[in-house]
Amino acid sequence: MKIFAADIGGTSIKICVTDESGTAQIFDEVETESKKGGPHIIQKLGDIIAKYQDIDAISISTAGQVNSEEGYIIFANENLPNYTGTRIKDLLESRFNVPVKVENDVNSAALGEKYYGVGKEYRDFLFLTFGTGIGGAIVIDSKLYRGFTGSAGEFGHMNLYPNGIDCGCGKVGCYEQYGSTTALIREAKKVNPDCTNGRKLFEMIQHGDNQLYEVFDNWTNEVALGLSSLIHIFNPPCVILGGGIMEQDLAVKLVSEKVQKHIMDSYSGVEILRSKNGNKSGLYGAISLHKI
């Protein structure tokens, strides 16, 4: 089977043409042009797909809350305007006359780790990605747990601090206001206004900036606090961490150490692992949709 897979994010659309084995024959990345809105994104995606011949199936990983059964966007925030309600499956199937599957990007990333990454060895695990916010996915008995309305895994909106920082979701004290990369850089800029992204943060730490190291150390404690609650609830054998910030060995090391301090001894067997596929996990997960 020749599969066209795409991972639609706010910044870029990653694409590949492959078979079920996940061996990419073609890989590319193009700008999403997200501010032009949902209809433009799908038109652009369709024009890309049309360049390839003999496609047997299409798989889409996308930002936003997704009804995976019907293949449409339940809700997308202002990063993807006019995307809510977009019926991706129907639009692409009517244009290309091949089966189309659509999944939320974090769920896709978890599937990417399950079939092509460090999740292969586990029937149950949690997957979290740390970036602009915090996304989550739950795998139980080798299947995604979707919840009552299909939106399970919104770990970024666990309430850690009842009187805490305002969150874009309309609530306060949410996990992602303390444990996301956005939160880390927000606090780092208070120490050094030139520290505008994770790459600069680690460069400055490596050059001996102890104040920024302290900010980073405090941030890993916030990450571990959230994880400890999830570990006590789900009792998973494994938690997989994704997002660019978690590609740093120091981040995973400190988070792992602090998780062990926060959890009860009877839960200490849990493993904290880094995503194998990095920012391509969602793309690999999209490929896997035609395996399951």
ZADO-1210 file (C-alpha; in nm, 4 decimals, padded with zeros to 6 digits):
<atoms>
<atom x="00.0000" y="00.0000" z="00.0000" code="MET" pos="1"/>
<atom x="00.1309" y="00.3436" z="-00.0975" code="LYS" pos="2"/>
<atom x="00.0371" y="00.5931" z="00.1755" code="ILE" pos="3"/>
<atom x="00.0528" y="00.9715" z="00.1640" code="PHE" pos="4"/>
<atom x="00.0951" y="01.0954" z="00.5230" code="ALA" pos="5"/>
<atom x="00.0896" y="01.4523" z="00.6505" code="ALA" pos="6"/>
<atom x="00.1344" y="01.6159" z="00.9900" code="ASP" pos="7"/>
<atom x="-00.0344" y="01.9575" z="00.9994" code="ILE" pos="8"/>
<atom x="00.1017" y="02.1985" z="01.2579" code="GLY" pos="9"/>
<atom x="00.0681" y="02.5702" z="01.3114" code="GLY" pos="10"/>
<atom x="00.4066" y="02.6392" z="01.1522" code="THR" pos="11"/>
<atom x="00.4650" y="02.3630" z="00.8990" code="SER" pos="12"/>
<atom x="00.3117" y="02.0652" z="00.7224" code="ILE" pos="13"/>
<atom x="00.5402" y="01.7620" z="00.7200" code="LYS" pos="14"/>
<atom x="00.4662" y="01.5100" z="00.4465" code="ILE" pos="15"/>
<atom x="00.5910" y="01.1727" z="00.3331" code="CYS" pos="16"/>
<atom x="00.5023" y="00.8984" z="00.0884" code="VAL" pos="17"/>
<atom x="00.5617" y="00.5531" z="00.2295" code="THR" pos="18"/>
<atom x="00.4217" y="00.2070" z="00.2907" code="ASP" pos="19"/>
<atom x="00.2983" y="00.0536" z="00.6151" code="GLU" pos="20"/>
<atom x="00.6561" y="-00.0273" z="00.7206" code="SER" pos="21"/>
<atom x="00.7232" y="00.3428" z="00.7740" code="GLY" pos="22"/>
<atom x="01.0138" y="00.3530" z="00.5298" code="THR" pos="23"/>
<atom x="00.9720" y="00.6970" z="00.3754" code="ALA" pos="24"/>
<atom x="01.0246" y="00.7095" z="00.0014" code="GLN" pos="25"/>
<atom x="00.9680" y="01.0849" z="-00.0111" code="ILE" pos="26"/>
<atom x="00.9882" y="01.3398" z="00.2718" code="PHE" pos="27"/>
<atom x="00.9258" y="01.7138" z="00.2606" code="ASP" pos="28"/>
<atom x="00.8179" y="02.0045" z="00.4801" code="GLU" pos="29"/>
<atom x="00.6297" y="02.3152" z="00.3705" code="VAL" pos="30"/>
<atom x="00.4989" y="02.6232" z="00.5494" code="GLU" pos="31"/>
<atom x="00.1426" y="02.5848" z="00.6765" code="THR" pos="32"/>
<atom x="00.0476" y="02.9490" z="00.6144" code="GLU" pos="33"/>
<atom x="-00.1917" y="02.8931" z="00.9009" code="SER" pos="34"/>
<atom x="-00.3098" y="03.2535" z="00.9268" code="LYS" pos="35"/>
<atom x="-00.4819" y="03.2112" z="00.5899" code="LYS" pos="36"/>
<atom x="-00.7218" y="02.9732" z="00.7623" code="GLY" pos="37"/>
<atom x="-00.8510" y="02.6192" z="00.7470" code="GLY" pos="38"/>
<atom x="-00.9891" y="02.6188" z="00.3899" code="PRO" pos="39"/>
<atom x="-00.6548" y="02.7416" z="00.2567" code="HIS" pos="40"/>
<atom x="-00.4655" y="02.4744" z="00.4512" code="ILE" pos="41"/>
<atom x="-00.6773" y="02.1914" z="00.3097" code="ILE" pos="42"/>
<atom x="-00.6608" y="02.3336" z="-00.0427" code="GLN" pos="43"/>
<atom x="-00.2843" y="02.3584" z="-00.0132" code="LYS" pos="44"/>
<atom x="-00.2601" y="02.0042" z="00.1234" code="LEU" pos="45"/>
<atom x="-00.4772" y="01.8729" z="-00.1598" code="GLY" pos="46"/>
<atom x="-00.2594" y="02.0443" z="-00.4196" code="ASP" pos="47"/>
<atom x="00.0473" y="01.8762" z="-00.2654" code="ILE" pos="48"/>
<atom x="-00.1176" y="01.5322" z="-00.2681" code="ILE" pos="49"/>
<atom x="-00.2144" y="01.5806" z="-00.6342" code="ALA" pos="50"/>
<atom x="00.1538" y="01.5876" z="-00.7299" code="LYS" pos="51"/>
<atom x="00.1931" y="01.2201" z="-00.6386" code="TYR" pos="52"/>
<atom x="00.0692" y="00.9290" z="-00.8471" code="GLN" pos="53"/>
<atom x="-00.0913" y="00.5994" z="-00.7461" code="ASP" pos="54"/>
<atom x="-00.1656" y="00.6904" z="-00.3834" code="ILE" pos="55"/>
<atom x="-00.3680" y="00.4106" z="-00.2170" code="ASP" pos="56"/>
<atom x="-00.4497" y="00.5861" z="00.1109" code="ALA" pos="57"/>
<atom x="-00.4115" y="00.9195" z="00.2903" code="ILE" pos="58"/>
<atom x="-00.3328" y="00.9686" z="00.6602" code="SER" pos="59"/>
<atom x="-00.3500" y="01.3032" z="00.8372" code="ILE" pos="60"/>
<atom x="-00.2139" y="01.4026" z="01.1771" code="SER" pos="61"/>
<atom x="-00.3313" y="01.7496" z="01.2729" code="THR" pos="62"/>
<atom x="-00.3381" y="02.0070" z="01.5485" code="ALA" pos="63"/>
<atom x="-00.6774" y="02.0572" z="01.7097" code="GLY" pos="64"/>
<atom x="-00.9356" y="01.8315" z="01.8690" code="GLN" pos="65"/>
<atom x="-01.0326" y="01.5649" z="01.6169" code="VAL" pos="66"/>
<atom x="-01.3312" y="01.3363" z="01.5680" code="ASN" pos="67"/>
<atom x="-01.1264" y="01.0484" z="01.4321" code="SER" pos="68"/>
<atom x="-01.4279" y="00.8376" z="01.3368" code="GLU" pos="69"/>
<atom x="-01.5686" y="01.1017" z="01.1015" code="GLU" pos="70"/>
<atom x="-01.2407" y="01.2786" z="01.0291" code="GLY" pos="71"/>
<atom x="-01.3255" y="01.6367" z="01.1136" code="TYR" pos="72"/>
<atom x="-01.1934" y="01.9098" z="01.3439" code="ILE" pos="73"/>
<atom x="-01.4044" y="01.9423" z="01.6595" code="ILE" pos="74"/>
<atom x="-01.2149" y="02.2495" z="01.7769" code="PHE" pos="75"/>
<atom x="-00.8997" y="02.4436" z="01.6849" code="ALA" pos="76"/>
<atom x="-00.7724" y="02.7574" z="01.8562" code="ASN" pos="77"/>
<atom x="-00.6742" y="03.0898" z="01.7019" code="GLU" pos="78"/>
<atom x="-00.3425" y="02.9461" z="01.5783" code="ASN" pos="79"/>
<atom x="-00.5477" y="02.7795" z="01.3017" code="LEU" pos="80"/>
<atom x="-00.8330" y="03.0222" z="01.2237" code="PRO" pos="81"/>
<atom x="-01.1501" y="02.8904" z="01.0567" code="ASN" pos="82"/>
<atom x="-01.0287" y="02.5339" z="01.1061" code="TYR" pos="83"/>
<atom x="-01.2966" y="02.4249" z="01.3551" code="THR" pos="84"/>
<atom x="-01.5533" y="02.2098" z="01.1758" code="GLY" pos="85"/>
<atom x="-01.3287" y="02.1339" z="00.8762" code="THR" pos="86"/>
<atom x="-01.4283" y="01.7925" z="00.7385" code="ARG" pos="87"/>
<atom x="-01.0861" y="01.6783" z="00.6246" code="ILE" pos="88"/>
<atom x="-01.1843" y="01.3173" z="00.5539" code="LYS" pos="89"/>
<atom x="-01.4833" y="01.4083" z="00.3388" code="ASP" pos="90"/>
<atom x="-01.2964" y="01.6771" z="00.1442" code="LEU" pos="91"/>
<atom x="-00.9960" y="01.4600" z="00.0617" code="LEU" pos="92"/>
<atom x="-01.1929" y="01.1414" z="-00.0101" code="GLU" pos="93"/>
<atom x="-01.4183" y="01.3245" z="-00.2540" code="SER" pos="94"/>
<atom x="-01.1168" y="01.4721" z="-00.4332" code="ARG" pos="95"/>
<atom x="-00.8902" y="01.1648" z="-00.4472" code="PHE" pos="96"/>
<atom x="-01.1289" y="00.8698" z="-00.4093" code="ASN" pos="97"/>
<atom x="-00.9035" y="00.6829" z="-00.1626" code="VAL" pos="98"/>
<atom x="-00.9572" y="00.6063" z="00.2095" code="PRO" pos="99"/>
<atom x="-00.8566" y="00.8905" z="00.4423" code="VAL" pos="100"/>
<atom x="-00.7888" y="00.8691" z="00.8158" code="LYS" pos="101"/>
<atom x="-00.7472" y="01.1699" z="01.0436" code="VAL" pos="102"/>
<atom x="-00.6098" y="01.1885" z="01.3989" code="GLU" pos="103"/>
<atom x="-00.5083" y="01.4520" z="01.6529" code="ASN" pos="104"/>
<atom x="-00.1358" y="01.5287" z="01.6390" code="ASP" pos="105"/>
<atom x="-00.0496" y="01.4225" z="01.9943" code="VAL" pos="106"/>
<atom x="-00.2471" y="01.0983" z="01.9607" code="ASN" pos="107"/>
<atom x="-00.0635" y="01.0429" z="01.6326" code="SER" pos="108"/>
<atom x="00.2720" y="01.1054" z="01.8004" code="ALA" pos="109"/>
<atom x="00.1858" y="00.8452" z="02.0652" code="ALA" pos="110"/>
<atom x="00.0988" y="00.5956" z="01.7905" code="LEU" pos="111"/>
<atom x="00.4239" y="00.6834" z="01.6155" code="GLY" pos="112"/>
<atom x="00.6108" y="00.5807" z="01.9299" code="GLU" pos="113"/>
<atom x="00.3937" y="00.2710" z="01.9714" code="LYS" pos="114"/>
<atom x="00.4609" y="00.1336" z="01.6244" code="TYR" pos="115"/>
<atom x="00.7948" y="00.2878" z="01.5291" code="TYR" pos="116"/>
<atom x="00.9572" y="00.4118" z="01.8512" code="GLY" pos="117"/>
<atom x="01.0254" y="00.3461" z="02.2193" code="VAL" pos="118"/>
<atom x="00.6634" y="00.2492" z="02.2872" code="GLY" pos="119"/>
<atom x="00.7014" y="-00.0791" z="02.0961" code="LYS" pos="120"/>
<atom x="00.7823" y="-00.2674" z="02.4152" code="GLU" pos="121"/>
<atom x="00.4803" y="-00.1425" z="02.6108" code="TYR" pos="122"/>
<atom x="00.1092" y="-00.2208" z="02.5957" code="ARG" pos="123"/>
<atom x="00.0356" y="00.0752" z="02.8241" code="ASP" pos="124"/>
<atom x="00.2026" y="00.4165" z="02.8407" code="PHE" pos="125"/>
<atom x="00.1423" y="00.7893" z="02.8628" code="LEU" pos="126"/>
<atom x="00.2800" y="01.0291" z="02.6032" code="PHE" pos="127"/>
<atom x="00.3302" y="01.3996" z="02.6685" code="LEU" pos="128"/>
<atom x="00.4705" y="01.6638" z="02.4395" code="THR" pos="129"/>
<atom x="00.6132" y="01.9888" z="02.5761" code="PHE" pos="130"/>
<atom x="00.6128" y="02.2969" z="02.3558" code="GLY" pos="131"/>
<atom x="00.3863" y="02.5990" z="02.3233" code="THR" pos="132"/>
<atom x="00.1545" y="02.4074" z="02.5562" code="GLY" pos="133"/>
<atom x="00.1456" y="02.0517" z="02.6891" code="ILE" pos="134"/>
<atom x="-00.0308" y="01.7824" z="02.4898" code="GLY" pos="135"/>
<atom x="-00.1061" y="01.4309" z="02.6060" code="GLY" pos="136"/>
<atom x="-00.2172" y="01.0886" z="02.4917" code="ALA" pos="137"/>
<atom x="-00.3087" y="00.7696" z="02.6749" code="ILE" pos="138"/>
<atom x="-00.2329" y="00.4222" z="02.5382" code="VAL" pos="139"/>
<atom x="-00.4014" y="00.1315" z="02.7182" code="ILE" pos="140"/>
<atom x="-00.3785" y="-00.2268" z="02.5947" code="ASP" pos="141"/>
<atom x="-00.1981" y="-00.0973" z="02.2822" code="SER" pos="142"/>
<atom x="-00.4921" y="00.1280" z="02.1906" code="LYS" pos="143"/>
<atom x="-00.5580" y="00.4981" z="02.2306" code="LEU" pos="144"/>
<atom x="-00.7924" y="00.5820" z="02.5136" code="TYR" pos="145"/>
<atom x="-01.0090" y="00.8639" z="02.3771" code="ARG" pos="146"/>
<atom x="-01.2555" y="00.9331" z="02.6575" code="GLY" pos="147"/>
<atom x="-01.6277" y="01.0107" z="02.6458" code="PHE" pos="148"/>
<atom x="-01.6086" y="01.2930" z="02.3886" code="THR" pos="149"/>
<atom x="-01.2848" y="01.1805" z="02.2212" code="GLY" pos="150"/>
<atom x="-01.0687" y="01.4442" z="02.3883" code="SER" pos="151"/>
<atom x="-00.8953" y="01.2464" z="02.6654" code="ALA" pos="152"/>
<atom x="-00.5361" y="01.3383" z="02.7438" code="GLY" pos="153"/>
<atom x="-00.5655" y="01.7152" z="02.7922" code="GLU" pos="154"/>
<atom x="-00.2935" y="01.6899" z="03.0553" code="PHE" pos="155"/>
<atom x="-00.1862" y="02.0486" z="02.9970" code="GLY" pos="156"/>
<atom x="-00.5055" y="02.1658" z="03.1644" code="HIS" pos="157"/>
<atom x="-00.4735" y="01.9766" z="03.4902" code="MET" pos="158"/>
<atom x="-00.5114" y="02.2321" z="03.7658" code="ASN" pos="159"/>
<atom x="-00.1897" y="02.2441" z="03.9667" code="LEU" pos="160"/>
<atom x="-00.2416" y="02.5796" z="04.1385" code="TYR" pos="161"/>
<atom x="-00.6037" y="02.6840" z="04.2156" code="PRO" pos="162"/>
<atom x="-00.5052" y="03.0523" z="04.2450" code="ASN" pos="163"/>
<atom x="-00.2391" y="03.0377" z="03.9750" code="GLY" pos="164"/>
<atom x="-00.1592" y="03.1949" z="03.6404" code="ILE" pos="165"/>
<atom x="-00.4416" y="03.2653" z="03.3943" code="ASP" pos="166"/>
<atom x="-00.4534" y="03.0125" z="03.1102" code="CYS" pos="167"/>
<atom x="-00.5707" y="03.0595" z="02.7516" code="GLY" pos="168"/>
<atom x="-00.8363" y="02.7929" z="02.8136" code="CYS" pos="169"/>
<atom x="-01.0162" y="03.0362" z="03.0420" code="GLY" pos="170"/>
<atom x="-00.9139" y="02.8657" z="03.3680" code="LYS" pos="171"/>
<atom x="-00.6233" y="02.9317" z="03.6047" code="VAL" pos="172"/>
<atom x="-00.3244" y="02.7367" z="03.7343" code="GLY" pos="173"/>
<atom x="-00.3086" y="02.4879" z="03.4461" code="CYS" pos="174"/>
<atom x="-00.0090" y="02.2549" z="03.4148" code="TYR" pos="175"/>
<atom x="00.1020" y="02.4075" z="03.0854" code="GLU" pos="176"/>
<atom x="00.1328" y="02.7513" z="03.2460" code="GLN" pos="177"/>
<atom x="00.4163" y="02.6036" z="03.4534" code="TYR" pos="178"/>
<atom x="00.5548" y="02.3046" z="03.2638" code="GLY" pos="179"/>
<atom x="00.5431" y="02.4033" z="02.8954" code="SER" pos="180"/>
<atom x="00.8417" y="02.5355" z="02.7021" code="THR" pos="181"/>
<atom x="00.6527" y="02.8644" z="02.6771" code="THR" pos="182"/>
<atom x="00.6441" y="02.8827" z="03.0569" code="ALA" pos="183"/>
<atom x="01.0143" y="02.8020" z="03.0788" code="LEU" pos="184"/>
<atom x="01.1119" y="03.0798" z="02.8378" code="ILE" pos="185"/>
<atom x="00.8756" y="03.3241" z="03.0081" code="ARG" pos="186"/>
<atom x="01.0627" y="03.2739" z="03.3359" code="GLU" pos="187"/>
<atom x="01.4051" y="03.2684" z="03.1662" code="ALA" pos="188"/>
<atom x="01.3419" y="03.6077" z="03.0040" code="LYS" pos="189"/>
<atom x="01.2845" y="03.7567" z="03.3482" code="LYS" pos="190"/>
<atom x="01.6478" y="03.6700" z="03.4227" code="VAL" pos="191"/>
<atom x="01.7885" y="03.7440" z="03.0768" code="ASN" pos="192"/>
<atom x="01.5691" y="03.9153" z="02.8137" code="PRO" pos="193"/>
<atom x="01.7948" y="03.7746" z="02.5387" code="ASP" pos="194"/>
<atom x="01.6907" y="03.4195" z="02.6269" code="CYS" pos="195"/>
<atom x="01.4084" y="03.3927" z="02.3746" code="THR" pos="196"/>
<atom x="01.4033" y="03.0201" z="02.2971" code="ASN" pos="197"/>
<atom x="01.5194" y="02.6817" z="02.4215" code="GLY" pos="198"/>
<atom x="01.8281" y="02.6732" z="02.2034" code="ARG" pos="199"/>
<atom x="01.9570" y="03.0001" z="02.3474" code="LYS" pos="200"/>
<atom x="01.8710" y="02.8859" z="02.6985" code="LEU" pos="201"/>
<atom x="02.0887" y="02.5775" z="02.6732" code="PHE" pos="202"/>
<atom x="02.3710" y="02.7683" z="02.5078" code="GLU" pos="203"/>
<atom x="02.3715" y="03.0144" z="02.7982" code="MET" pos="204"/>
<atom x="02.3561" y="02.7355" z="03.0566" code="ILE" pos="205"/>
<atom x="02.6475" y="02.5592" z="02.8871" code="GLN" pos="206"/>
<atom x="02.8433" y="02.8855" z="02.9104" code="HIS" pos="207"/>
<atom x="02.7943" y="02.8865" z="03.2869" code="GLY" pos="208"/>
<atom x="02.4843" y="03.0992" z="03.3461" code="ASP" pos="209"/>
<atom x="02.3874" y="02.9718" z="03.6917" code="ASN" pos="210"/>
<atom x="02.0772" y="03.1898" z="03.7184" code="GLN" pos="211"/>
<atom x="01.9314" y="03.0393" z="03.4031" code="LEU" pos="212"/>
<atom x="02.0241" y="02.6931" z="03.5238" code="TYR" pos="213"/>
<atom x="01.8237" y="02.7615" z="03.8393" code="GLU" pos="214"/>
<atom x="01.5242" y="02.8672" z="03.6268" code="VAL" pos="215"/>
<atom x="01.5580" y="02.5490" z="03.4237" code="PHE" pos="216"/>
<atom x="01.5953" y="02.3364" z="03.7363" code="ASP" pos="217"/>
<atom x="01.2774" y="02.4888" z="03.8842" code="ASN" pos="218"/>
<atom x="01.0950" y="02.4233" z="03.5566" code="TRP" pos="219"/>
<atom x="01.1892" y="02.0528" z="03.5593" code="THR" pos="220"/>
<atom x="01.0381" y="02.0350" z="03.9076" code="ASN" pos="221"/>
<atom x="00.7079" y="02.1731" z="03.7724" code="GLU" pos="222"/>
<atom x="00.7177" y="01.9154" z="03.4926" code="VAL" pos="223"/>
<atom x="00.7809" y="01.6377" z="03.7455" code="ALA" pos="224"/>
<atom x="00.4947" y="01.7543" z="03.9701" code="LEU" pos="225"/>
<atom x="00.2475" y="01.7129" z="03.6865" code="GLY" pos="226"/>
<atom x="00.3900" y="01.3772" z="03.5853" code="LEU" pos="227"/>
<atom x="00.3755" y="01.2463" z="03.9417" code="SER" pos="228"/>
<atom x="-00.0010" y="01.3100" z="03.9532" code="SER" pos="229"/>
<atom x="-00.0495" y="01.1273" z="03.6236" code="LEU" pos="230"/>
<atom x="00.1661" y="00.8374" z="03.7393" code="ILE" pos="231"/>
<atom x="-00.0369" y="00.8002" z="04.0594" code="HIS" pos="232"/>
<atom x="-00.3611" y="00.8012" z="03.8556" code="ILE" pos="233"/>
<atom x="-00.2646" y="00.5705" z="03.5689" code="PHE" pos="234"/>
<atom x="00.0179" y="00.3626" z="03.7221" code="ASN" pos="235"/>
<atom x="00.1849" y="00.3255" z="03.3801" code="PRO" pos="236"/>
<atom x="00.5036" y="00.1265" z="03.3217" code="PRO" pos="237"/>
<atom x="00.6315" y="00.4063" z="03.1009" code="CYS" pos="238"/>
<atom x="00.5914" y="00.7776" z="03.0320" code="VAL" pos="239"/>
<atom x="00.7305" y="00.9044" z="02.6999" code="ILE" pos="240"/>
<atom x="00.8324" y="01.2695" z="02.6722" code="LEU" pos="241"/>
<atom x="00.8260" y="01.4557" z="02.3403" code="GLY" pos="242"/>
<atom x="00.8860" y="01.8083" z="02.2171" code="GLY" pos="243"/>
<atom x="01.2080" y="01.9840" z="02.1225" code="GLY" pos="244"/>
<atom x="01.3006" y="02.0703" z="02.4824" code="ILE" pos="245"/>
<atom x="01.2997" y="01.6997" z="02.5735" code="MET" pos="246"/>
<atom x="01.5657" y="01.6240" z="02.3149" code="GLU" pos="247"/>
<atom x="01.8081" y="01.7646" z="02.5704" code="GLN" pos="248"/>
<atom x="01.9576" y="01.4870" z="02.7854" code="ASP" pos="249"/>
<atom x="01.9668" y="01.7180" z="03.0862" code="LEU" pos="250"/>
<atom x="01.5917" y="01.7793" z="03.0701" code="ALA" pos="251"/>
<atom x="01.4975" y="01.4112" z="03.0736" code="VAL" pos="252"/>
<atom x="01.7587" y="01.3336" z="03.3404" code="LYS" pos="253"/>
<atom x="01.6388" y="01.6009" z="03.5845" code="LEU" pos="254"/>
<atom x="01.2703" y="01.5280" z="03.5246" code="VAL" pos="255"/>
<atom x="01.3285" y="01.1550" z="03.5827" code="SER" pos="256"/>
<atom x="01.5144" y="01.2184" z="03.9081" code="GLU" pos="257"/>
<atom x="01.2471" y="01.4539" z="04.0389" code="LYS" pos="258"/>
<atom x="00.9606" y="01.2256" z="03.9442" code="VAL" pos="259"/>
<atom x="01.1142" y="00.9587" z="04.1680" code="GLN" pos="260"/>
<atom x="01.1198" y="01.2075" z="04.4565" code="LYS" pos="261"/>
<atom x="00.7530" y="01.2966" z="04.4113" code="HIS" pos="262"/>
<atom x="00.5973" y="00.9513" z="04.3673" code="ILE" pos="263"/>
<atom x="00.5315" y="00.6815" z="04.6235" code="MET" pos="264"/>
<atom x="00.7845" y="00.3999" z="04.6418" code="ASP" pos="265"/>
<atom x="00.5313" y="00.1486" z="04.5090" code="SER" pos="266"/>
<atom x="00.5262" y="00.3406" z="04.1770" code="TYR" pos="267"/>
<atom x="00.9028" y="00.3726" z="04.1419" code="SER" pos="268"/>
<atom x="00.9294" y="00.1156" z="03.8622" code="GLY" pos="269"/>
<atom x="00.7907" y="00.3636" z="03.6075" code="VAL" pos="270"/>
<atom x="01.0327" y="00.4545" z="03.3275" code="GLU" pos="271"/>
<atom x="01.0628" y="00.8081" z="03.1942" code="ILE" pos="272"/>
<atom x="01.1771" y="00.7889" z="02.8315" code="LEU" pos="273"/>
<atom x="01.2457" y="01.0343" z="02.5531" code="ARG" pos="274"/>
<atom x="01.0578" y="01.0076" z="02.2255" code="SER" pos="275"/>
<atom x="01.2633" y="00.8224" z="01.9648" code="LYS" pos="276"/>
<atom x="01.1129" y="00.9916" z="01.6600" code="ASN" pos="277"/>
<atom x="01.1280" y="01.3524" z="01.7815" code="GLY" pos="278"/>
<atom x="00.9241" y="01.5960" z="01.5747" code="ASN" pos="279"/>
<atom x="00.8454" y="01.3220" z="01.3208" code="LYS" pos="280"/>
<atom x="00.6464" y="01.1154" z="01.5718" code="SER" pos="281"/>
<atom x="00.3183" y="01.2615" z="01.4464" code="GLY" pos="282"/>
<atom x="00.4057" y="01.1726" z="01.0896" code="LEU" pos="283"/>
<atom x="00.4931" y="00.8153" z="01.1863" code="TYR" pos="284"/>
<atom x="00.1687" y="00.7971" z="01.3797" code="GLY" pos="285"/>
<atom x="-00.0249" y="00.9072" z="01.0731" code="ALA" pos="286"/>
<atom x="00.1336" y="00.6248" z="00.8753" code="ILE" pos="287"/>
<atom x="00.0267" y="00.3776" z="01.1435" code="SER" pos="288"/>
<atom x="-00.3410" y="00.4727" z="01.1071" code="LEU" pos="289"/>
<atom x="-00.3652" y="00.2330" z="00.8137" code="HIS" pos="290"/>
<atom x="-00.2125" y="-00.0469" z="01.0245" code="LYS" pos="291"/>
<atom x="-00.4815" y="-00.0353" z="01.2918" code="ILE" pos="292"/>
</atoms>
